[in-house]
Amino acid sequence: MSKTNLLRALFCVGLLLASSAQALPDDKNQPIRVSADKASMNETTGISVYTGNVEIRQGSMLLTGARVEMHRDKEGNISRIISTGSPAHFQQQATQNQPVTKAYGLQMDYRVNAQLITITEQARVEQAGDNFTGERIVYNMEKSIVDAFGSERSGGQRVEMIIQPKASN
């Protein structure tokens, strides 16, 4: 390989490494895009209801469900999103170096300011091959903490975790 071609190849590799080392954009500052079969917005209550194959995207965040309620606070900012489905689905990648976290459940309650998602009924969270299931799961996105809870009913769903072994060096 000539010296010029070698320099070009190194330059291209350098560009690829530089772009992959950057963190994802701050999702909270990205526009929210909503698509659904039907939408109903109440300016008085600040609640919008979307039904039919609802898909909400904001940066790397994706939330889907059959029915989604979006609540706005007094300043007009989205403060809460409640999604129901069979199942509802949520996914987000916090940074480029972390795997995508995926969550599923019959209902999800996303408290936007607190960065908390409470998943209920057939709740499941997956990240890098690790799985957490339970009756209710609370996922703190900012701290990357998953709390799973079993059913309080006798014989109800218990918490189950599958944790993959980490690669040894």
SULVENNOR-V473634 format. One record per residue. N is the residue number from 1. RES is the residue in three letters. D_CENTER is the distance of its C-alpha to the mean C-alpha in Angstrom with 2 decimals. Layout:
n=N res=RES d_center=D_CENTER
n=N res=RES d_center=D_CENTER
This chain:
n=1 res=MET d_center=45.58
n=2 res=SER d_center=47.10
n=3 res=LYS d_center=46.21
n=4 res=THR d_center=44.76
n=5 res=ASN d_center=42.48
n=6 res=LEU d_center=41.40
n=7 res=LEU d_center=40.54
n=8 res=ARG d_center=38.56
n=9 res=ALA d_center=36.59
n=10 res=LEU d_center=35.89
n=11 res=PHE d_center=34.83
n=12 res=CYS d_center=32.33
n=13 res=VAL d_center=30.91
n=14 res=GLY d_center=30.71
n=15 res=LEU d_center=28.76
n=16 res=LEU d_center=26.23
n=17 res=LEU d_center=25.84
n=18 res=ALA d_center=25.56
n=19 res=SER d_center=22.77
n=20 res=SER d_center=20.72
n=21 res=ALA d_center=21.27
n=22 res=GLN d_center=19.68
n=23 res=ALA d_center=16.27
n=24 res=LEU d_center=13.71
n=25 res=PRO d_center=14.52
n=26 res=ASP d_center=13.36
n=27 res=ASP d_center=10.54
n=28 res=LYS d_center=12.13
n=29 res=ASN d_center=15.30
n=30 res=GLN d_center=14.33
n=31 res=PRO d_center=15.45
n=32 res=ILE d_center=13.45
n=33 res=ARG d_center=14.50
n=34 res=VAL d_center=14.96
n=35 res=SER d_center=16.85
n=36 res=ALA d_center=18.39
n=37 res=ASP d_center=21.79
n=38 res=LYS d_center=22.82
n=39 res=ALA d_center=22.10
n=40 res=SER d_center=23.96
n=41 res=MET d_center=23.91
n=42 res=ASN d_center=25.95
n=43 res=GLU d_center=26.93
n=44 res=THR d_center=28.74
n=45 res=THR d_center=25.94
n=46 res=GLY d_center=23.11
n=47 res=ILE d_center=21.20
n=48 res=SER d_center=20.15
n=49 res=VAL d_center=19.68
n=50 res=TYR d_center=18.41
n=51 res=THR d_center=19.46
n=52 res=GLY d_center=19.69
n=53 res=ASN d_center=16.99
n=54 res=VAL d_center=14.72
n=55 res=GLU d_center=12.21
n=56 res=ILE d_center=10.53
n=57 res=ARG d_center=9.67
n=58 res=GLN d_center=9.76
n=59 res=GLY d_center=10.35
n=60 res=SER d_center=7.91
n=61 res=MET d_center=5.06
n=62 res=LEU d_center=5.89
n=63 res=LEU d_center=6.69
n=64 res=THR d_center=9.94
n=65 res=GLY d_center=12.75
n=66 res=ALA d_center=16.53
n=67 res=ARG d_center=16.79
n=68 res=VAL d_center=14.72
n=69 res=GLU d_center=16.36
n=70 res=MET d_center=15.64
n=71 res=HIS d_center=17.74
n=72 res=ARG d_center=19.37
n=73 res=ASP d_center=21.29
n=74 res=LYS d_center=24.94
n=75 res=GLU d_center=24.18
n=76 res=GLY d_center=22.20
n=77 res=ASN d_center=18.77
n=78 res=ILE d_center=15.78
n=79 res=SER d_center=15.55
n=80 res=ARG d_center=13.88
n=81 res=ILE d_center=12.03
n=82 res=ILE d_center=13.10
n=83 res=SER d_center=12.22
n=84 res=THR d_center=14.62
n=85 res=GLY d_center=15.23
n=86 res=SER d_center=16.68
n=87 res=PRO d_center=13.98
n=88 res=ALA d_center=11.12
n=89 res=HIS d_center=8.00
n=90 res=PHE d_center=4.23
n=91 res=GLN d_center=2.99
n=92 res=GLN d_center=3.55
n=93 res=GLN d_center=7.14
n=94 res=ALA d_center=8.79
n=95 res=THR d_center=12.20
n=96 res=GLN d_center=14.20
n=97 res=ASN d_center=15.67
n=98 res=GLN d_center=12.70
n=99 res=PRO d_center=11.31
n=100 res=VAL d_center=7.94
n=101 res=THR d_center=6.13
n=102 res=LYS d_center=5.94
n=103 res=ALA d_center=6.75
n=104 res=TYR d_center=9.70
n=105 res=GLY d_center=12.33
n=106 res=LEU d_center=14.99
n=107 res=GLN d_center=13.67
n=108 res=MET d_center=10.65
n=109 res=ASP d_center=11.69
n=110 res=TYR d_center=9.50
n=111 res=ARG d_center=12.09
n=112 res=VAL d_center=11.33
n=113 res=ASN d_center=14.28
n=114 res=ALA d_center=13.82
n=115 res=GLN d_center=10.12
n=116 res=LEU d_center=10.19
n=117 res=ILE d_center=8.57
n=118 res=THR d_center=11.52
n=119 res=ILE d_center=11.39
n=120 res=THR d_center=14.98
n=121 res=GLU d_center=17.25
n=122 res=GLN d_center=16.65
n=123 res=ALA d_center=13.56
n=124 res=ARG d_center=12.16
n=125 res=VAL d_center=9.76
n=126 res=GLU d_center=10.50
n=127 res=GLN d_center=10.78
n=128 res=ALA d_center=13.88
n=129 res=GLY d_center=15.78
n=130 res=ASP d_center=15.44
n=131 res=ASN d_center=14.71
n=132 res=PHE d_center=14.74
n=133 res=THR d_center=15.95
n=134 res=GLY d_center=17.64
n=135 res=GLU d_center=18.55
n=136 res=ARG d_center=16.06
n=137 res=ILE d_center=13.29
n=138 res=VAL d_center=12.29
n=139 res=TYR d_center=9.50
n=140 res=ASN d_center=10.54
n=141 res=MET d_center=8.13
n=142 res=GLU d_center=11.36
n=143 res=LYS d_center=13.47
n=144 res=SER d_center=11.33
n=145 res=ILE d_center=13.15
n=146 res=VAL d_center=12.69
n=147 res=ASP d_center=15.47
n=148 res=ALA d_center=16.45
n=149 res=PHE d_center=19.32
n=150 res=GLY d_center=21.75
n=151 res=SER d_center=23.59
n=152 res=GLU d_center=26.53
n=153 res=ARG d_center=28.60
n=154 res=SER d_center=31.14
n=155 res=GLY d_center=30.08
n=156 res=GLY d_center=26.48
n=157 res=GLN d_center=23.36
n=158 res=ARG d_center=23.31
n=159 res=VAL d_center=20.60
n=160 res=GLU d_center=20.41
n=161 res=MET d_center=19.02
n=162 res=ILE d_center=19.58
n=163 res=ILE d_center=19.64
n=164 res=GLN d_center=20.75
n=165 res=PRO d_center=23.67
n=166 res=LYS d_center=23.22
n=167 res=ALA d_center=25.47
n=168 res=SER d_center=28.76
n=169 res=ASN d_center=30.43
